[in-house]
Amino acid sequence: MVLRVFIVSLTIGIVAIISFFMVVFRQDKRSLHDSIAATYVKRVDPTKVDSSKLI
């Protein structure tokens, strides 16, 4: 039981570290879950967003 918790914690920690470094060093700022889901980060100026098109 203790070994299972240790392995799960270690795995989650390694994934979090990899994701952090991907965000820091990639120019498109995509993390691991963005790469897996094929999504991307889009930077938008909040003062220029038409709020009627958000939903």
C-alpha distance matrix in Angstrom:
0.0 3.8 5.4 5.1 6.4 8.7 10.0 10.7 12.4 14.2 15.5 16.7 18.3 20.1 21.4 22.6 24.4 26.0 27.1 28.6 30.6 31.8 33.3 34.8 36.4 37.4 40.8 39.9 36.8 34.6 30.8 28.3 28.1 31.9 32.2 30.0 31.7 35.1 36.0 37.8 38.6 42.1 43.8 46.3 48.7 47.9 51.6 52.7 50.4 52.1 50.0 51.5 49.7 46.2 45.4
3.8 0.0 3.8 5.4 5.2 6.2 8.7 10.0 10.6 12.1 14.2 15.4 16.3 18.3 20.1 21.0 22.4 24.3 25.7 26.8 28.6 30.3 31.7 32.9 34.6 35.9 39.3 38.7 35.5 33.6 29.8 27.5 27.7 31.4 31.8 30.0 31.9 35.1 35.8 37.3 37.8 41.3 42.7 45.4 47.6 46.9 50.6 51.8 49.7 51.7 49.6 51.4 49.7 46.1 45.6
5.4 3.8 0.0 3.8 5.5 5.0 6.1 8.6 9.8 10.4 12.2 14.2 15.1 16.3 18.3 19.8 20.9 22.4 24.2 25.5 27.0 28.5 30.3 31.5 32.8 34.1 37.6 37.1 34.2 32.1 28.3 25.8 26.3 30.0 30.0 28.1 30.4 33.5 34.5 36.0 36.7 40.4 42.0 44.8 47.2 46.8 50.5 51.6 49.5 51.6 49.8 51.5 49.6 46.1 45.7
5.1 5.4 3.8 0.0 3.8 5.4 5.2 6.2 8.5 9.8 10.6 12.3 14.1 15.4 16.6 18.3 20.0 21.2 22.5 24.3 26.0 27.1 28.8 30.4 31.7 32.6 36.1 35.2 32.3 30.0 26.3 23.6 23.6 27.4 27.5 25.4 27.4 30.7 31.7 33.5 34.4 38.0 39.7 42.5 45.0 44.6 48.3 49.2 47.0 48.8 47.0 48.6 46.6 43.1 42.5
6.4 5.2 5.5 3.8 0.0 3.8 5.5 5.2 6.0 8.5 9.9 10.6 12.1 14.2 15.4 16.4 18.2 20.0 21.0 22.3 24.4 25.7 27.0 28.5 30.3 31.3 34.7 33.9 30.7 28.6 24.9 22.6 22.5 26.3 26.9 25.0 26.8 30.1 30.7 32.2 32.7 36.2 37.7 40.4 42.7 42.1 45.7 46.9 44.7 46.7 44.7 46.5 44.7 41.1 40.6
8.7 6.2 5.0 5.4 3.8 0.0 3.8 5.5 5.2 6.0 8.5 10.0 10.4 12.2 14.3 15.3 16.4 18.3 19.9 20.9 22.6 24.3 25.8 26.9 28.5 29.8 33.3 32.9 29.8 27.9 24.2 22.0 22.6 26.3 26.6 25.1 27.3 30.3 30.9 32.1 32.5 36.1 37.5 40.4 42.6 42.3 45.9 47.1 45.2 47.4 45.7 47.6 45.7 42.2 42.1
10.0 8.7 6.1 5.2 5.5 3.8 0.0 3.8 5.5 5.0 6.1 8.6 9.8 10.5 12.3 14.2 15.3 16.5 18.2 19.9 21.2 22.5 24.5 25.8 27.0 28.0 31.6 31.1 28.2 26.1 22.3 19.7 20.5 24.2 24.0 22.3 24.8 27.7 28.7 30.1 30.9 34.6 36.3 39.3 41.8 41.7 45.4 46.3 44.3 46.5 45.0 46.8 44.6 41.2 41.0
10.7 10.0 8.6 6.2 5.2 5.5 3.8 0.0 3.8 5.4 5.1 6.2 8.5 9.9 10.7 12.2 14.3 15.5 16.5 18.3 20.2 21.1 22.7 24.4 25.9 26.7 30.1 29.2 26.2 23.9 20.2 17.6 17.8 21.6 21.8 20.0 22.1 25.2 26.0 27.5 28.3 31.9 33.6 36.5 39.0 38.7 42.4 43.3 41.2 43.2 41.5 43.3 41.2 37.7 37.5
12.4 10.6 9.8 8.5 6.0 5.2 5.5 3.8 0.0 3.8 5.5 5.2 6.1 8.6 10.0 10.5 12.2 14.3 15.3 16.3 18.4 20.0 21.2 22.5 24.3 25.5 28.9 28.3 25.0 23.2 19.4 17.5 17.9 21.5 22.2 20.9 22.9 25.8 26.2 27.2 27.5 31.0 32.4 35.2 37.5 37.2 40.8 41.9 40.0 42.3 40.6 42.6 40.7 37.2 37.2
14.2 12.1 10.4 9.8 8.5 6.0 5.0 5.4 3.8 0.0 3.8 5.5 5.0 6.2 8.7 9.9 10.6 12.3 14.2 15.3 16.7 18.4 20.1 21.1 22.5 23.9 27.5 27.2 24.1 22.4 18.7 16.6 17.8 21.3 21.4 20.4 23.0 25.5 26.1 27.0 27.4 31.1 32.4 35.5 37.9 37.9 41.6 42.6 40.9 43.3 41.9 44.1 42.0 38.5 38.8
15.5 14.2 12.2 10.6 9.9 8.5 6.1 5.1 5.5 3.8 0.0 3.8 5.4 5.2 6.2 8.6 10.0 10.7 12.2 14.2 15.6 16.6 18.5 20.1 21.2 22.1 25.6 25.0 22.2 20.0 16.3 13.7 14.8 18.4 18.2 16.9 19.6 22.2 23.1 24.3 25.1 28.8 30.5 33.6 36.3 36.4 40.1 40.8 39.0 41.3 40.0 41.9 39.6 36.3 36.5
16.7 15.4 14.2 12.3 10.6 10.0 8.6 6.2 5.2 5.5 3.8 0.0 3.8 5.5 5.2 6.1 8.6 10.0 10.5 12.2 14.4 15.3 16.6 18.4 20.1 20.8 24.2 23.3 20.2 18.1 14.4 12.3 12.8 16.4 17.0 15.9 18.0 20.8 21.1 22.1 22.6 26.2 27.8 30.7 33.2 33.1 36.8 37.7 35.8 38.1 36.7 38.7 36.5 33.1 33.3
18.3 16.3 15.1 14.1 12.1 10.4 9.8 8.5 6.1 5.0 5.4 3.8 0.0 3.8 5.5 5.1 6.2 8.6 9.8 10.5 12.4 14.2 15.5 16.6 18.4 19.8 23.2 22.9 19.6 18.2 14.5 13.1 14.4 17.6 18.2 17.8 20.1 22.4 22.5 22.9 22.9 26.5 27.6 30.7 33.0 33.0 36.7 37.7 36.2 38.8 37.5 39.8 37.7 34.3 34.9
20.1 18.3 16.3 15.4 14.2 12.2 10.5 9.9 8.6 6.2 5.2 5.5 3.8 0.0 3.8 5.4 5.1 6.2 8.5 9.9 10.8 12.3 14.4 15.4 16.5 17.8 21.4 21.3 18.4 16.9 13.3 11.5 13.6 16.6 16.4 16.2 19.0 21.0 21.5 21.9 22.4 26.0 27.4 30.7 33.2 33.7 37.3 38.1 36.7 39.3 38.4 40.6 38.3 35.1 35.7
21.4 20.1 18.3 16.6 15.4 14.3 12.3 10.7 10.0 8.7 6.2 5.2 5.5 3.8 0.0 3.8 5.5 5.1 6.1 8.5 10.0 10.5 12.4 14.3 15.5 16.0 19.5 18.8 16.0 13.9 10.2 8.0 9.8 13.0 13.0 12.6 15.3 17.3 17.9 18.5 19.2 22.9 24.6 27.8 30.5 31.0 34.7 35.2 33.6 36.1 35.2 37.2 34.8 31.7 32.2
22.6 21.0 19.8 18.3 16.4 15.3 14.2 12.2 10.5 9.9 8.6 6.1 5.1 5.4 3.8 0.0 3.8 5.5 5.1 6.1 8.7 9.8 10.7 12.3 14.3 15.3 18.5 17.9 14.6 13.2 9.5 8.7 10.2 13.0 13.9 14.2 16.2 18.1 17.8 17.9 17.9 21.4 22.6 25.8 28.1 28.4 32.1 32.9 31.5 34.1 33.1 35.4 33.3 30.0 30.8
24.4 22.4 20.9 20.0 18.2 16.4 15.3 14.3 12.2 10.6 10.0 8.6 6.2 5.1 5.5 3.8 0.0 3.8 5.4 5.1 6.3 8.6 10.0 10.6 12.2 13.9 17.4 17.6 14.4 13.6 10.3 10.0 12.5 14.7 15.1 16.0 18.4 19.8 19.6 19.2 18.9 22.4 23.3 26.7 28.9 29.6 33.1 34.0 32.9 35.8 35.1 37.6 35.4 32.3 33.4
26.0 24.3 22.4 21.2 20.0 18.3 16.5 15.5 14.3 12.3 10.7 10.0 8.6 6.2 5.1 5.5 3.8 0.0 3.8 5.5 5.3 6.2 8.8 10.0 10.6 11.6 15.3 15.4 12.7 11.4 8.3 7.4 10.6 12.5 12.1 13.2 16.0 17.0 17.3 17.1 17.4 21.0 22.3 25.9 28.5 29.5 33.0 33.5 32.3 35.2 34.8 37.1 34.6 31.6 32.8
27.1 25.7 24.2 22.5 21.0 19.9 18.2 16.5 15.3 14.2 12.2 10.5 9.8 8.5 6.1 5.1 5.4 3.8 0.0 3.8 5.5 5.1 6.4 8.7 10.2 10.5 13.7 13.1 10.0 8.5 5.0 5.1 7.8 9.4 9.9 11.3 13.5 14.5 14.2 13.9 14.0 17.6 19.0 22.4 25.1 25.9 29.5 30.0 28.7 31.5 31.0 33.3 30.8 27.9 29.1
28.6 26.8 25.5 24.3 22.3 20.9 19.9 18.3 16.3 15.3 14.2 12.2 10.5 9.9 8.5 6.1 5.1 5.5 3.8 0.0 3.8 5.4 5.3 6.3 8.7 10.2 13.1 13.2 9.7 9.7 7.0 8.6 10.9 12.0 12.9 14.8 16.6 17.3 16.4 15.3 14.5 17.7 18.4 21.8 24.0 24.9 28.4 29.2 28.3 31.3 30.8 33.5 31.3 28.3 29.8
30.6 28.6 27.0 26.0 24.4 22.6 21.2 20.2 18.4 16.7 15.6 14.4 12.4 10.8 10.0 8.7 6.3 5.3 5.5 3.8 0.0 3.8 5.4 5.0 5.9 8.1 11.5 12.4 9.6 10.0 8.1 9.5 12.7 13.3 13.3 15.6 17.8 18.0 17.5 16.1 15.6 18.7 19.3 23.0 25.2 26.6 29.9 30.5 29.9 33.1 33.0 35.7 33.3 30.6 32.3
31.8 30.3 28.5 27.1 25.7 24.3 22.5 21.1 20.0 18.4 16.6 15.3 14.2 12.3 10.5 9.8 8.6 6.2 5.1 5.4 3.8 0.0 3.8 5.5 5.5 5.6 9.1 9.4 7.0 6.6 5.3 7.0 10.3 10.2 9.9 12.6 14.7 14.5 14.1 12.8 12.8 16.0 17.2 20.9 23.6 25.1 28.5 28.7 27.9 31.0 31.1 33.5 30.9 28.3 30.0
33.3 31.7 30.3 28.8 27.0 25.8 24.5 22.7 21.2 20.1 18.5 16.6 15.5 14.4 12.4 10.7 10.0 8.8 6.4 5.3 5.4 3.8 0.0 3.8 5.8 5.8 8.1 8.0 4.5 5.6 5.2 8.4 10.7 9.9 10.9 13.8 15.1 14.7 13.4 11.3 10.3 13.3 14.0 17.7 20.1 21.5 24.9 25.3 24.6 27.8 27.9 30.5 28.1 25.5 27.4
34.8 32.9 31.5 30.4 28.5 26.9 25.8 24.4 22.5 21.1 20.1 18.4 16.6 15.4 14.3 12.3 10.6 10.0 8.7 6.3 5.0 5.5 3.8 0.0 3.8 6.1 8.2 9.6 6.8 9.0 8.9 11.8 14.4 13.7 14.3 17.4 18.8 18.3 17.0 14.6 13.2 15.6 15.5 19.1 21.0 22.7 25.9 26.5 26.3 29.7 30.0 32.8 30.6 28.1 30.3
36.4 34.6 32.8 31.7 30.3 28.5 27.0 25.9 24.3 22.5 21.2 20.1 18.4 16.5 15.5 14.3 12.2 10.6 10.2 8.7 5.9 5.5 5.8 3.8 0.0 3.8 6.5 8.9 7.5 9.4 9.9 12.3 15.4 14.4 14.1 17.4 19.2 18.1 17.4 15.0 14.3 16.6 16.9 20.6 22.7 24.9 27.9 28.1 28.0 31.4 32.0 34.7 32.3 30.0 32.3
37.4 35.9 34.1 32.6 31.3 29.8 28.0 26.7 25.5 23.9 22.1 20.8 19.8 17.8 16.0 15.3 13.9 11.6 10.5 10.2 8.1 5.6 5.8 6.1 3.8 0.0 3.8 5.5 5.2 6.8 8.5 11.0 13.7 12.0 11.5 15.0 16.6 15.0 14.3 11.9 11.6 14.0 14.8 18.6 21.1 23.4 26.5 26.2 26.0 29.2 30.0 32.4 29.7 27.7 29.9
40.8 39.3 37.6 36.1 34.7 33.3 31.6 30.1 28.9 27.5 25.6 24.2 23.2 21.4 19.5 18.5 17.4 15.3 13.7 13.1 11.5 9.1 8.1 8.2 6.5 3.8 0.0 3.8 5.5 8.1 10.9 13.8 15.9 13.5 13.3 17.0 17.9 15.8 14.6 11.5 10.7 12.2 12.6 16.2 18.6 21.3 24.1 23.6 23.7 27.0 28.2 30.7 28.0 26.3 28.9
39.9 38.7 37.1 35.2 33.9 32.9 31.1 29.2 28.3 27.2 25.0 23.3 22.9 21.3 18.8 17.9 17.6 15.4 13.1 13.2 12.4 9.4 8.0 9.6 8.9 5.5 3.8 0.0 3.9 5.6 9.1 12.1 13.5 10.5 10.7 14.4 14.7 12.5 10.9 7.7 7.3 9.0 10.3 14.0 16.9 19.3 22.3 21.6 21.2 24.3 25.3 27.6 24.7 23.0 25.4
36.8 35.5 34.2 32.3 30.7 29.8 28.2 26.2 25.0 24.1 22.2 20.2 19.6 18.4 16.0 14.6 14.4 12.7 10.0 9.7 9.6 7.0 4.5 6.8 7.5 5.2 5.5 3.9 0.0 3.8 6.4 10.0 11.4 9.2 10.2 13.7 14.1 12.8 11.0 8.0 6.8 9.4 10.4 14.2 16.9 18.8 22.1 21.9 21.3 24.5 25.0 27.5 24.9 22.7 24.9
34.6 33.6 32.1 30.0 28.6 27.9 26.1 23.9 23.2 22.4 20.0 18.1 18.2 16.9 13.9 13.2 13.6 11.4 8.5 9.7 10.0 6.6 5.6 9.0 9.4 6.8 8.1 5.6 3.8 0.0 3.8 6.8 8.0 5.5 6.4 9.9 10.4 9.4 8.0 6.2 6.6 10.1 12.1 15.7 18.9 20.4 23.9 23.5 22.4 25.2 25.4 27.5 24.7 22.3 24.1
30.8 29.8 28.3 26.3 24.9 24.2 22.3 20.2 19.4 18.7 16.3 14.4 14.5 13.3 10.2 9.5 10.3 8.3 5.0 7.0 8.1 5.3 5.2 8.9 9.9 8.5 10.9 9.1 6.4 3.8 0.0 3.8 5.6 5.2 6.3 8.8 10.1 10.4 9.6 8.9 9.3 13.0 14.9 18.4 21.4 22.5 26.1 26.1 24.7 27.4 27.2 29.3 26.6 23.9 25.3
28.3 27.5 25.8 23.6 22.6 22.0 19.7 17.6 17.5 16.6 13.7 12.3 13.1 11.5 8.0 8.7 10.0 7.4 5.1 8.6 9.5 7.0 8.4 11.8 12.3 11.0 13.8 12.1 10.0 6.8 3.8 0.0 3.8 5.4 5.2 6.3 8.7 9.8 10.2 10.8 12.2 16.0 18.3 21.7 24.8 25.7 29.4 29.2 27.6 30.0 29.6 31.5 28.6 25.9 26.8
28.1 27.7 26.3 23.6 22.5 22.6 20.5 17.8 17.9 17.8 14.8 12.8 14.4 13.6 9.8 10.2 12.5 10.6 7.8 10.9 12.7 10.3 10.7 14.4 15.4 13.7 15.9 13.5 11.4 8.0 5.6 3.8 0.0 3.8 5.4 5.1 6.0 8.3 8.3 9.9 11.5 15.1 17.8 20.7 24.0 24.4 28.2 27.9 25.9 28.0 27.3 28.9 26.0 23.2 23.7
31.9 31.4 30.0 27.4 26.3 26.3 24.2 21.6 21.5 21.3 18.4 16.4 17.6 16.6 13.0 13.0 14.7 12.5 9.4 12.0 13.3 10.2 9.9 13.7 14.4 12.0 13.5 10.5 9.2 5.5 5.2 5.4 3.8 0.0 3.8 5.5 5.2 5.7 4.9 6.1 8.2 11.8 14.7 17.7 21.2 21.9 25.6 25.0 23.1 25.2 24.9 26.5 23.5 20.9 21.8
32.2 31.8 30.0 27.5 26.9 26.6 24.0 21.8 22.2 21.4 18.2 17.0 18.2 16.4 13.0 13.9 15.1 12.1 9.9 12.9 13.3 9.9 10.9 14.3 14.1 11.5 13.3 10.7 10.2 6.4 6.3 5.2 5.4 3.8 0.0 3.8 5.6 5.0 6.5 7.9 10.6 14.0 17.1 20.3 23.8 24.9 28.5 27.7 25.9 28.1 28.1 29.5 26.3 24.0 24.9
30.0 30.0 28.1 25.4 25.0 25.1 22.3 20.0 20.9 20.4 16.9 15.9 17.8 16.2 12.6 14.2 16.0 13.2 11.3 14.8 15.6 12.6 13.8 17.4 17.4 15.0 17.0 14.4 13.7 9.9 8.8 6.3 5.1 5.5 3.8 0.0 3.8 5.5 7.9 10.5 13.4 16.7 19.9 22.9 26.4 27.2 30.8 30.0 27.8 29.7 29.3 30.5 27.2 24.9 25.2
31.7 31.9 30.4 27.4 26.8 27.3 24.8 22.1 22.9 23.0 19.6 18.0 20.1 19.0 15.3 16.2 18.4 16.0 13.5 16.6 17.8 14.7 15.1 18.8 19.2 16.6 17.9 14.7 14.1 10.4 10.1 8.7 6.0 5.2 5.6 3.8 0.0 3.8 5.5 8.9 11.9 14.9 18.3 20.8 24.4 24.9 28.5 27.5 25.1 26.6 26.2 27.0 23.8 21.5 21.6
35.1 35.1 33.5 30.7 30.1 30.3 27.7 25.2 25.8 25.5 22.2 20.8 22.4 21.0 17.3 18.1 19.8 17.0 14.5 17.3 18.0 14.5 14.7 18.3 18.1 15.0 15.8 12.5 12.8 9.4 10.4 9.8 8.3 5.7 5.0 5.5 3.8 0.0 3.8 6.9 10.5 13.1 16.7 19.3 23.0 24.0 27.4 26.0 23.9 25.6 25.6 26.5 23.1 21.2 21.8
36.0 35.8 34.5 31.7 30.7 30.9 28.7 26.0 26.2 26.1 23.1 21.1 22.5 21.5 17.9 17.8 19.6 17.3 14.2 16.4 17.5 14.1 13.4 17.0 17.4 14.3 14.6 10.9 11.0 8.0 9.6 10.2 8.3 4.9 6.5 7.9 5.5 3.8 0.0 3.8 7.1 9.6 13.2 15.7 19.4 20.2 23.6 22.4 20.3 22.1 22.1 23.2 19.9 17.9 18.8
37.8 37.3 36.0 33.5 32.2 32.1 30.1 27.5 27.2 27.0 24.3 22.1 22.9 21.9 18.5 17.9 19.2 17.1 13.9 15.3 16.1 12.8 11.3 14.6 15.0 11.9 11.5 7.7 8.0 6.2 8.9 10.8 9.9 6.1 7.9 10.5 8.9 6.9 3.8 0.0 3.8 6.4 9.9 12.7 16.4 17.7 21.0 19.9 18.3 20.6 21.0 22.6 19.4 17.4 19.1
38.6 37.8 36.7 34.4 32.7 32.5 30.9 28.3 27.5 27.4 25.1 22.6 22.9 22.4 19.2 17.9 18.9 17.4 14.0 14.5 15.6 12.8 10.3 13.2 14.3 11.6 10.7 7.3 6.8 6.6 9.3 12.2 11.5 8.2 10.6 13.4 11.9 10.5 7.1 3.8 0.0 3.8 6.6 9.7 13.2 14.5 17.9 17.2 15.8 18.6 19.0 21.1 18.3 16.2 18.3
42.1 41.3 40.4 38.0 36.2 36.1 34.6 31.9 31.0 31.1 28.8 26.2 26.5 26.0 22.9 21.4 22.4 21.0 17.6 17.7 18.7 16.0 13.3 15.6 16.6 14.0 12.2 9.0 9.4 10.1 13.0 16.0 15.1 11.8 14.0 16.7 14.9 13.1 9.6 6.4 3.8 0.0 3.8 6.3 10.0 11.7 14.9 13.8 12.6 15.5 16.4 18.6 15.8 14.2 16.9
43.8 42.7 42.0 39.7 37.7 37.5 36.3 33.6 32.4 32.4 30.5 27.8 27.6 27.4 24.6 22.6 23.3 22.3 19.0 18.4 19.3 17.2 14.0 15.5 16.9 14.8 12.6 10.3 10.4 12.1 14.9 18.3 17.8 14.7 17.1 19.9 18.3 16.7 13.2 9.9 6.6 3.8 0.0 3.8 6.9 9.1 12.1 11.6 11.2 14.7 15.8 18.5 16.4 14.8 18.0
46.3 45.4 44.8 42.5 40.4 40.4 39.3 36.5 35.2 35.5 33.6 30.7 30.7 30.7 27.8 25.8 26.7 25.9 22.4 21.8 23.0 20.9 17.7 19.1 20.6 18.6 16.2 14.0 14.2 15.7 18.4 21.7 20.7 17.7 20.3 22.9 20.8 19.3 15.7 12.7 9.7 6.3 3.8 0.0 3.8 6.0 8.7 7.8 7.6 11.2 12.6 15.5 13.7 12.6 16.1
48.7 47.6 47.2 45.0 42.7 42.6 41.8 39.0 37.5 37.9 36.3 33.2 33.0 33.2 30.5 28.1 28.9 28.5 25.1 24.0 25.2 23.6 20.1 21.0 22.7 21.1 18.6 16.9 16.9 18.9 21.4 24.8 24.0 21.2 23.8 26.4 24.4 23.0 19.4 16.4 13.2 10.0 6.9 3.8 0.0 3.8 5.5 5.6 6.9 10.7 12.3 15.6 14.7 13.8 17.5
47.9 46.9 46.8 44.6 42.1 42.3 41.7 38.7 37.2 37.9 36.4 33.1 33.0 33.7 31.0 28.4 29.6 29.5 25.9 24.9 26.6 25.1 21.5 22.7 24.9 23.4 21.3 19.3 18.8 20.4 22.5 25.7 24.4 21.9 24.9 27.2 24.9 24.0 20.2 17.7 14.5 11.7 9.1 6.0 3.8 0.0 3.8 5.4 5.4 8.9 9.5 13.1 12.9 11.6 15.2
51.6 50.6 50.5 48.3 45.7 45.9 45.4 42.4 40.8 41.6 40.1 36.8 36.7 37.3 34.7 32.1 33.1 33.0 29.5 28.4 29.9 28.5 24.9 25.9 27.9 26.5 24.1 22.3 22.1 23.9 26.1 29.4 28.2 25.6 28.5 30.8 28.5 27.4 23.6 21.0 17.9 14.9 12.1 8.7 5.5 3.8 0.0 3.8 5.8 8.5 9.8 13.2 13.7 13.4 17.0
52.7 51.8 51.6 49.2 46.9 47.1 46.3 43.3 41.9 42.6 40.8 37.7 37.7 38.1 35.2 32.9 34.0 33.5 30.0 29.2 30.5 28.7 25.3 26.5 28.1 26.2 23.6 21.6 21.9 23.5 26.1 29.2 27.9 25.0 27.7 30.0 27.5 26.0 22.4 19.9 17.2 13.8 11.6 7.8 5.6 5.4 3.8 0.0 3.8 6.5 9.1 11.9 11.8 12.2 16.0
50.4 49.7 49.5 47.0 44.7 45.2 44.3 41.2 40.0 40.9 39.0 35.8 36.2 36.7 33.6 31.5 32.9 32.3 28.7 28.3 29.9 27.9 24.6 26.3 28.0 26.0 23.7 21.2 21.3 22.4 24.7 27.6 25.9 23.1 25.9 27.8 25.1 23.9 20.3 18.3 15.8 12.6 11.2 7.6 6.9 5.4 5.8 3.8 0.0 3.8 5.9 8.8 8.3 8.4 12.2
52.1 51.7 51.6 48.8 46.7 47.4 46.5 43.2 42.3 43.3 41.3 38.1 38.8 39.3 36.1 34.1 35.8 35.2 31.5 31.3 33.1 31.0 27.8 29.7 31.4 29.2 27.0 24.3 24.5 25.2 27.4 30.0 28.0 25.2 28.1 29.7 26.6 25.6 22.1 20.6 18.6 15.5 14.7 11.2 10.7 8.9 8.5 6.5 3.8 0.0 3.8 5.5 5.9 7.3 10.6
50.0 49.6 49.8 47.0 44.7 45.7 45.0 41.5 40.6 41.9 40.0 36.7 37.5 38.4 35.2 33.1 35.1 34.8 31.0 30.8 33.0 31.1 27.9 30.0 32.0 30.0 28.2 25.3 25.0 25.4 27.2 29.6 27.3 24.9 28.1 29.3 26.2 25.6 22.1 21.0 19.0 16.4 15.8 12.6 12.3 9.5 9.8 9.1 5.9 3.8 0.0 3.8 5.4 5.4 8.2
51.5 51.4 51.5 48.6 46.5 47.6 46.8 43.3 42.6 44.1 41.9 38.7 39.8 40.6 37.2 35.4 37.6 37.1 33.3 33.5 35.7 33.5 30.5 32.8 34.7 32.4 30.7 27.6 27.5 27.5 29.3 31.5 28.9 26.5 29.5 30.5 27.0 26.5 23.2 22.6 21.1 18.6 18.5 15.5 15.6 13.1 13.2 11.9 8.8 5.5 3.8 0.0 3.8 5.7 7.1
49.7 49.7 49.6 46.6 44.7 45.7 44.6 41.2 40.7 42.0 39.6 36.5 37.7 38.3 34.8 33.3 35.4 34.6 30.8 31.3 33.3 30.9 28.1 30.6 32.3 29.7 28.0 24.7 24.9 24.7 26.6 28.6 26.0 23.5 26.3 27.2 23.8 23.1 19.9 19.4 18.3 15.8 16.4 13.7 14.7 12.9 13.7 11.8 8.3 5.9 5.4 3.8 0.0 3.8 5.7
46.2 46.1 46.1 43.1 41.1 42.2 41.2 37.7 37.2 38.5 36.3 33.1 34.3 35.1 31.7 30.0 32.3 31.6 27.9 28.3 30.6 28.3 25.5 28.1 30.0 27.7 26.3 23.0 22.7 22.3 23.9 25.9 23.2 20.9 24.0 24.9 21.5 21.2 17.9 17.4 16.2 14.2 14.8 12.6 13.8 11.6 13.4 12.2 8.4 7.3 5.4 5.7 3.8 0.0 3.8
45.4 45.6 45.7 42.5 40.6 42.1 41.0 37.5 37.2 38.8 36.5 33.3 34.9 35.7 32.2 30.8 33.4 32.8 29.1 29.8 32.3 30.0 27.4 30.3 32.3 29.9 28.9 25.4 24.9 24.1 25.3 26.8 23.7 21.8 24.9 25.2 21.6 21.8 18.8 19.1 18.3 16.9 18.0 16.1 17.5 15.2 17.0 16.0 12.2 10.6 8.2 7.1 5.7 3.8 0.0
